[in-house]
Amino acid sequence: MILSLRRWRPRHLLAAWCAYWAALALAILGPGLLAVWRATRPGAHSRIFMSMHNGVFHASVTRGATALWTGAIHAGTLALWIAGPPLLLWLVWLLSQTRRGRGAPEESRTMQSHDLPTAADNAARALNAPGIPEAPPARPAEPVMARRRSRGV
C-alpha cells in the first residue's frame, strides 16, 4: 500500500507535517484573512485589532460598527494544535520503522567485524587507477613488544 507508514521516509514525514500545517493555517486563519482582505479594500473604513492578554490571543476585524470576524485562542491550545498531531504522527512512524527489522535473524541485521575491509585494503583500492591490478594488502602490524624482544632489547 502506498500510504503505509512502513514505506515512509523522513521526507514523506516532513511533507505530511507541512501539509498539516498548511491545512491548519487555512482553517484557523482563512476566514480572518478573508475579512482582512475585505477590510483593506479601497473606500472601506475598517479596523483590524490583535492583542494577547493572559495567554489568550484575540483578533478582530470590523467595518464601521459591524464585526466582520473575531477570533480568540489560548496560547497552550494553539501550541498543542501546532505541535501535537505532527509529534503523534512522528511517534507512530518511528514505532512502525523499529518494528520493520524485528522478524529478521540477527545475522542479517548486523554486519560482522570480519566483513568490513581493513584500512590497508581501502588505501590500496583508492591509490590504484582503474585497470591496474590492486596492490597486495599490507601485512598486519606486529605488536611493539614482540619487535623489541626479537631485537634483544
N, C-alpha and C positions, 0 to 999 in steps of 0.2 A: 504494500500500500504506500502511495507516495506521501501521505501525510503522517506516516508512522514516526513517532519521536525517536525511535532507534536509528532511523536513517538520517536524522538531522545532524548537521554540523554546526559549529558556533555561528557561522554566517546566517544560517536559517533562523537560529535563535535571535540574533540581533535584528534580522528583518521582521520577525514576529513582534519583537518589542517595539520597533519603530512604527509598525502598522497599528499596534495597540495605542501607542501614544498619540498618533495622528488621529485615530478614531475618538480617543478620549478628548483631545483638544477640540475637535469638531463638535462633539456632543456637548461639552461644557461651555466652550467659548463661541460656538457658531451663532446661536441666537443673539448673544451680546455683540458680536462683530457685525452682524446684520443691522442691529439697532444703531450701532456707532456709524455705520455707513449711511443709514438714512438720516441720522442726526447731523452729519457733516456735509450734506448736500447744500449747494448754494441756496441762499434765502431761508434756510432753516435756522430758527432761533432755539438752540438746544444747549443742554448742559450734560457733561459726562463727569461722573464723580466716582472716585475709587478711594477706599481707605482700609485700614486694618486697625481693629480695636479688640483687645482681649483675645488675641489669637484667631479672630474671625475676619476674613476678607469680605468687604462689602463693595459692590459696584452697582451703579445705576445710570441709566441714560434717560433723560427727559427732554421733551419738546414742549415748551411752554409749561403748562400745568399737567400735562399728560406724561405718565411714566411709560416709556417705550419698552424698557427692560430693567429688571432689578435682579440681583443675584447675591448670595452670601454663602460662604463655605468656611468651615473651621480649618485651620492650618493642618491639624492632625489628620482630619478626614481627607484633605487634599493630598497629603503625603502618602497615605495608605492607598488612595486611588492611583497615584503615580507609580509607587514602588511595589505595592502588594502583588497584583497579578503577574508582572514580569518576574518577580522573585519566586512565586509559586511555579510558574512555567519553567524557570531555570532549575528548580529543585526536582520537578517531575522529569525534566530532560536529563539531569545528572543521574538520577536513580535509574533511568532506562539505559543510560550509557554504561553504568557499572554492572548491570545485570547481563549485558551482552556477552562478556567473556566468562561467565561462571560455568557454563557447560563444557568448556574446552579442557582437555587434560593439561596438567601442569607443564609438561614438556613443550607443548606447542605455544604456550603463552609467554614463556620467558626464554631469553637467549642464555645459553651456557657460555661460560668464560672461554672454553676451548673453541667455540665457534667464531670468536672475534679475531680479526687479523692483528698481528703484532705491529708495533710502530716501525720496525725494520721492514716488514712487508709493505706497509703503506709508503714508506720512503722510497723503496725500490720501484714501486709502481709509478710513483709521482715523477721520478727522475728519468725513467725510460720513455723515449719517444715511441709513438705508435709504430709497429713493425719491427722494432728492435727487441730481441728476447730480454726477458727480465733478468736482473742481476740475482745471483743466488742470495738467499736470506742470510743475514749476519748470524754468526754463531752466538749462542746465548752467553751473556756476561757471567763470568765466574765470580764467586764471592771474593771480596778483598782479602779475607783471612786465608783462603786457600792459596792465593797467589803469594802471599808473604811466606807461608810455610814451604812452598815449593822452592823459593829462592834461598831459604835458610835464614830468613830474617827473624 
